[in-house]
Amino acid sequence: MISLAFRRRHLAAVATLVAVVLVVLVADWLIVSDGEKIDASVRTMRAAVEKGDAAALMANVSADFRSGDGLTREDLAAAAEWFFSAYGPVEFFRFRYDQNRAGDMAVVTVSAIVRLEGGREGTGSSVWDIELRKESDGAWRVTDLAPVRMGGRDAAGWDALPEVRRLPSVPGQEGERVRQEAQERSPAPYGP
């Protein structure tokens, strides 16, 4: 027969093990990694673009933003205001991104097929490199951005980052085919 003292020791050891496992699980649930913070920043920016909200988009841009060709934060804010007033919200048919992080810097390469409204309708594809930095408050904000491909052609005018990874764009009829496939796979509405 097992003694009462032996059972108590084993019960205390099992209770301690369960408590340690619970603490580890709770800590993992509470702690948000840098990768998850970058994902949240990208999702927030996408939501702002989908709503046509330049102010919400600019909240994710660092105060010292400067693109490779000298575009300032103020220039970017004016361009975003103009774009949304001319075209309105943007509807995404395909949106994917990859992040490459090194310390407090990251490059997110975004590939998207979008539908524009407002001044003119159309479906277009683009690939952008977005450079983010982890700032003192722990938030990841945009410090630079560069178009890589626009409408199926290599972008010109902005300096591309040296580690650009060119993702395939999907222009024209191929873009329409991809949109149709996305509609078939997703219950979400994709518009007319």
Secondary structure, DSSP 8 states (H G I E B T S, - for coil): ---HHHHHHHHHHHHHHHHHHHHHHHHHHH---HHHHHHHHHHHHHHHHHHT-HHHHHTTB-TT-B-TT--BHHHHHHHHHHHHHHH-S-EEEEEEEEEEEETTEEEEEEEEEEEE-TT--EEEEEEEEEEEEE-TTS-EEEEEEEEEEETTEE--SS---TT--------HHHHHHHHHHHHHH--S----
